[in-house]
Amino acid sequence: MKPLRVMTYNILEGGQDRLDVIASVVRAAQPDILGVTEANGWDDVNRLHAVGDALGMRGVIGRATSGFHVALLTREPWKIESSGAEFYPFFHAALWAKIRLDADRVLTAVVAHLNPFSPQGRLAEIRALCRHAMPGERALLMGDFNCMAPGDEVDPSVLELPRNILARFVKDGKEPIEFDRREIELAEWAGFVDVYRKLNKKKPGWTLMTTRYGAALRSRMRIDFLFATPRFAQRAVSAEVIESVESRRASDHYPLTATFDLERGK
């Protein structure tokens, strides 16, 4: 069985006139499972199908009242057997899907776009998503989490952000500034493994901002994540942030990918 390649990608407000560039970035990476955040406008079935055709994939949408939808797409031979929205009322959206790996194994894939404004809101959303970290299960949790992970260094560019923006990420208004990292801390405590950090101990792994769309803020942060339950994380063989000429102009986020050897520890 060939390795399974997974990608999570915030495409910035549905991709707009950048869909051709985004599709080129995705096709170059050839993910078997693609989690998309900010799939604005993709709740139009024709648009979702058109994107799927361009990528050679088929998918499902998780609708958000905010309009910032999420989507999960798969490539043959993997297919989505069932899917649904998360129970908790997310600020944006979260979507789960059951994907058949082979006759005996099913993988749960979840894509989520967490609250961009409130650490408390994100923490509540993470609590709801932790249900997928059930011991012994095969599950992936990916998306834009709008927060930092414990242990990640704060790039000086982040501290240059206006305080009204920094307020989205800090614990309180006290000095020195302390960033609220409880969201990722809780996900890991519940059993999820940060796949990128597991395989890249020293690289910063910034997924925001790309050089084109980060011109105004220029902040460098790792806020897009790909988690796996321990059983599935053992199969991870690589993880990388895709930085290329095309990905720099496709969105304000870089895509994050991970590859899993499905034969390892079978």
Backbone torsions as a table, in degrees:
resi	resn	phi	psi	omega
1	MET	NA	133.7	-177.5
2	LYS	-72.3	156.1	178.4
3	PRO	-60.1	155.0	179.0
4	LEU	-102.3	123.5	-179.4
5	ARG	-109.1	129.2	-175.3
6	VAL	-121.3	141.7	177.8
7	MET	-134.0	140.4	168.5
8	THR	-119.6	137.2	-170.0
9	TYR	-150.1	118.8	169.5
10	ASN	-88.4	114.3	-170.7
11	ILE	-97.0	4.3	175.8
12	LEU	66.8	95.9	172.0
13	GLU	51.6	47.8	173.6
14	GLY	80.0	-0.2	179.2
15	GLY	89.7	-29.7	177.7
16	GLN	45.9	-124.6	-178.2
17	ASP	-85.6	10.9	-178.3
18	ARG	-104.6	8.6	-174.3
19	LEU	-60.8	-34.7	178.4
20	ASP	-64.1	-40.3	179.4
21	VAL	-69.8	-42.5	178.2
22	ILE	-60.5	-44.7	179.2
23	ALA	-61.3	-36.9	178.9
24	SER	-65.8	-40.6	177.7
25	VAL	-62.8	-44.6	-178.5
26	VAL	-67.4	-45.0	-179.3
27	ARG	-61.6	-36.5	179.6
28	ALA	-64.8	-33.9	-179.1
29	ALA	-83.4	-23.6	179.1
30	GLN	52.2	54.9	176.8
31	PRO	-71.3	147.9	173.9
32	ASP	-87.9	-29.6	174.9
33	ILE	-128.6	129.3	-178.8
34	LEU	-125.0	121.9	173.6
35	GLY	-103.9	124.6	-176.5
36	VAL	-114.8	130.7	170.1
37	THR	-111.7	155.6	-171.4
38	GLU	60.0	47.3	175.8
39	ALA	-85.2	50.2	-177.8
40	ASN	-60.1	131.8	179.5
41	GLY	86.2	-9.5	-178.3
42	TRP	-78.5	-4.7	174.3
43	ASP	-71.5	-10.5	167.8
44	ASP	-75.1	113.7	-174.4
45	VAL	-56.1	-39.0	-179.3
46	ASN	-63.5	-38.5	179.2
47	ARG	-68.8	-42.7	177.9
48	LEU	-60.1	-43.3	179.5
49	HIS	-66.8	-37.9	179.8
50	ALA	-64.7	-42.0	177.2
51	VAL	-64.6	-43.6	178.3
52	GLY	-59.3	-41.7	178.6
53	ASP	-63.0	-40.9	-178.9
54	ALA	-65.8	-28.1	-177.7
55	LEU	-98.8	-11.1	-173.9
56	GLY	71.2	36.3	-176.6
57	MET	-136.2	165.7	174.1
58	ARG	-129.0	145.6	-174.3
59	GLY	-151.2	-178.9	179.5
60	VAL	-130.9	156.8	-176.0
61	ILE	-112.9	144.5	171.6
62	GLY	-113.0	108.2	-173.2
63	ARG	-77.2	144.4	178.6
64	ALA	-123.3	138.1	176.9
65	THR	-64.5	-23.6	177.7
66	SER	-74.1	-15.5	-174.6
67	GLY	90.4	-8.8	178.8
68	PHE	-91.8	78.1	-175.2
69	HIS	-72.8	166.6	171.9
70	VAL	-123.2	160.7	-178.9
71	ALA	-147.1	151.5	172.2
72	LEU	-125.1	130.2	179.0
73	LEU	-128.6	148.9	178.5
74	THR	-131.6	157.4	178.2
75	ARG	-112.5	145.8	175.9
76	GLU	-54.7	142.2	10.9
77	PRO	-90.3	2.6	-177.0
78	TRP	-84.0	135.1	-177.7
79	LYS	-131.1	149.7	175.5
80	ILE	-82.5	119.9	-179.4
81	GLU	-87.1	-34.5	178.9
82	SER	-157.2	159.3	-179.0
83	SER	-159.1	165.2	178.3
84	GLY	-175.7	164.4	177.9
85	ALA	-78.5	151.6	174.3
86	GLU	-66.9	151.6	-175.8
87	PHE	-68.6	-40.3	-174.0
88	TYR	-67.8	140.8	178.6
89	PRO	-75.0	94.0	-177.9
90	PHE	-74.6	151.0	175.3
91	PHE	-58.7	-44.9	173.2
92	HIS	-105.7	-95.7	-177.3
93	ALA	-164.4	160.9	171.2
94	ALA	-146.0	142.6	-173.5
95	LEU	-137.5	134.2	174.9
96	TRP	-112.4	154.3	176.4
97	ALA	-147.3	143.0	173.6
98	LYS	-97.5	123.0	-175.7
99	ILE	-119.5	125.3	-179.9
100	ARG	-77.1	120.3	176.9
101	LEU	-88.3	-44.2	175.5
102	ASP	-159.5	-168.5	-175.2
103	ALA	-61.4	-27.1	-174.0
104	ASP	-109.1	-11.4	-171.2
105	ARG	-127.1	135.3	176.0
106	VAL	-123.3	137.0	178.7
107	LEU	-109.9	134.3	171.6
108	THR	-94.5	122.4	176.4
109	ALA	-113.8	133.5	-178.9
110	VAL	-128.7	132.1	173.4
111	VAL	-119.0	136.0	-175.9
112	ALA	-141.2	147.3	172.9
113	HIS	-122.9	106.4	-172.9
114	LEU	-82.1	163.9	-177.5
115	ASN	-50.6	122.5	-177.6
116	PRO	-81.7	-7.6	-171.3
117	PHE	-113.2	-27.4	-168.4
118	SER	-130.0	120.7	173.2
119	PRO	-59.1	-37.7	179.4
120	GLN	-65.8	-39.5	177.5
121	GLY	-64.7	-42.6	178.4
122	ARG	-63.8	-39.3	-178.8
123	LEU	-62.7	-41.2	177.7
124	ALA	-64.8	-38.3	179.3
125	GLU	-67.1	-41.0	178.0
126	ILE	-63.1	-40.3	178.5
127	ARG	-55.9	-41.6	179.5
128	ALA	-66.6	-38.0	-177.4
129	LEU	-75.1	-20.5	-179.2
130	CYS	-63.6	-14.6	177.7
131	ARG	-60.8	-22.0	-178.7
132	HIS	-82.7	-4.7	-179.5
133	ALA	-89.8	28.8	-178.2
134	MET	-60.3	131.5	-179.2
135	PRO	-53.9	135.2	177.5
136	GLY	86.0	-9.4	-178.2
137	GLU	-83.5	155.6	171.5
138	ARG	-100.3	109.7	-177.2
139	ALA	-147.4	146.8	173.5
140	LEU	-121.7	140.0	175.5
141	LEU	-128.5	122.2	-174.6
142	MET	-139.6	165.4	173.7
143	GLY	139.9	-168.0	178.0
144	ASP	-95.3	112.2	-174.6
145	PHE	-99.7	-6.8	174.5
146	ASN	54.7	34.7	179.3
147	CYS	-158.3	169.3	-178.6
148	MET	-100.4	158.8	179.4
149	ALA	-95.7	150.4	174.1
150	PRO	-57.0	136.3	177.7
151	GLY	91.4	-21.3	178.1
152	ASP	-70.8	133.6	178.1
153	GLU	-72.2	147.3	177.2
154	VAL	-89.7	117.0	178.4
155	ASP	-68.9	141.0	-179.9
156	PRO	-54.5	-26.8	-179.7
157	SER	-62.4	-28.4	-179.5
158	VAL	-68.3	-38.8	-177.9
159	LEU	-70.4	-12.0	177.4
160	GLU	-86.5	-6.2	178.1
161	LEU	-65.4	148.2	174.8
162	PRO	-59.0	149.3	-175.4
163	ARG	-64.0	-29.0	178.6
164	ASN	-67.3	-22.9	173.9
165	ILE	-85.5	-43.0	179.2
166	LEU	-59.0	-29.5	-178.8
167	ALA	-57.5	-21.4	179.3
168	ARG	-72.2	-20.0	-170.3
169	PHE	-115.9	-15.2	-173.0
170	VAL	-94.7	159.4	-179.8
171	LYS	-71.1	-41.6	-178.2
172	ASP	-158.0	-171.0	-178.0
173	GLY	-95.9	21.0	-176.9
174	LYS	-88.4	158.9	174.9
175	GLU	-107.2	143.2	-5.0
176	PRO	-70.9	160.0	-177.9
177	ILE	-63.5	131.4	175.9
178	GLU	-121.7	120.5	-178.7
179	PHE	-80.9	139.6	-178.9
180	ASP	-81.6	114.5	-177.5
181	ARG	-117.4	16.4	-175.1
182	ARG	-65.0	-27.3	-176.5
183	GLU	-61.9	-52.6	-179.3
184	ILE	-71.1	-36.1	177.1
185	GLU	-57.8	-42.2	179.7
186	LEU	-68.7	-41.2	178.9
187	ALA	-59.6	-42.2	179.8
188	GLU	-71.4	-38.3	177.5
189	TRP	-61.3	-36.3	-179.0
190	ALA	-72.9	-15.9	176.8
191	GLY	129.5	-9.1	179.6
192	PHE	-75.2	147.5	178.7
193	VAL	-112.5	128.4	176.3
194	ASP	-75.2	101.0	-170.7
195	VAL	-64.7	-42.3	-179.7
196	TYR	-61.1	-48.0	-177.1
197	ARG	-70.1	-29.3	176.8
198	LYS	-61.0	-37.2	-174.6
199	LEU	-101.6	-11.6	-179.5
200	ASN	-133.3	88.0	-173.8
201	LYS	-70.8	-31.3	-170.8
202	LYS	-112.4	-23.6	-179.0
203	LYS	-67.9	141.3	-179.7
204	PRO	-66.9	-36.4	177.1
205	GLY	69.9	31.3	-179.2
206	TRP	-59.1	132.2	175.1
207	THR	-111.4	-6.0	-178.7
208	LEU	-143.2	140.1	-6.6
209	MET	-99.9	151.4	171.2
210	THR	-70.8	160.2	-173.4
211	THR	-66.3	-29.1	179.7
212	ARG	-78.0	-53.7	-174.0
213	TYR	-85.9	-6.6	176.7
214	GLY	-95.2	12.4	-175.4
215	ALA	-59.5	-35.8	-176.2
216	ALA	-76.6	-40.7	-175.2
217	LEU	-104.0	-39.2	178.2
218	ARG	56.8	27.8	177.7
219	SER	-86.0	141.6	179.8
220	ARG	-116.5	114.7	-175.4
221	MET	-142.2	152.8	171.5
222	ARG	-104.1	99.5	-177.8
223	ILE	-124.0	-2.7	174.1
224	ASP	-102.4	132.6	-172.2
225	PHE	-131.8	157.2	172.3
226	LEU	-135.3	108.6	-179.6
227	PHE	-105.0	155.0	174.2
228	ALA	-139.2	150.9	171.3
229	THR	-66.7	154.1	-174.7
230	PRO	-51.8	-40.8	-178.4
231	ARG	-60.8	-39.0	-178.9
232	PHE	-85.8	-30.7	179.3
233	ALA	-62.4	-27.6	177.8
234	GLN	-62.1	-21.6	-178.6
235	ARG	-90.7	-4.4	-179.2
236	ALA	-70.6	128.0	-178.5
237	VAL	-115.1	-18.9	177.6
238	SER	-159.9	155.1	175.4
239	ALA	-154.0	135.3	-178.1
240	GLU	-152.8	151.9	170.2
241	VAL	-92.8	127.2	-175.3
242	ILE	-88.0	106.6	175.3
243	GLU	-110.2	116.8	-179.8
244	SER	-147.4	172.0	177.5
245	VAL	-57.1	-42.4	-177.9
246	GLU	-72.8	-41.6	-178.1
247	SER	-68.0	-24.1	178.1
248	ARG	-69.2	-26.3	-179.4
249	ARG	-110.0	1.5	-178.0
250	ALA	-82.8	-32.8	-174.7
251	SER	-160.5	177.6	173.3
252	ASP	-86.6	-10.8	176.0
253	HIS	-110.5	147.3	168.1
254	TYR	-87.8	146.1	175.2
255	PRO	-75.0	150.8	178.7
256	LEU	-116.8	132.6	-179.6
257	THR	-126.2	156.6	173.1
258	ALA	-146.5	146.4	-179.9
259	THR	-119.3	136.7	-176.8
260	PHE	-122.6	132.0	174.7
261	ASP	-87.7	105.9	-175.2
262	LEU	-74.5	-10.3	177.5
263	GLU	-89.3	-17.5	-177.6
264	ARG	-70.1	124.8	177.6
265	GLY	62.8	27.3	-177.6
266	LYS	-64.0	NA	NA
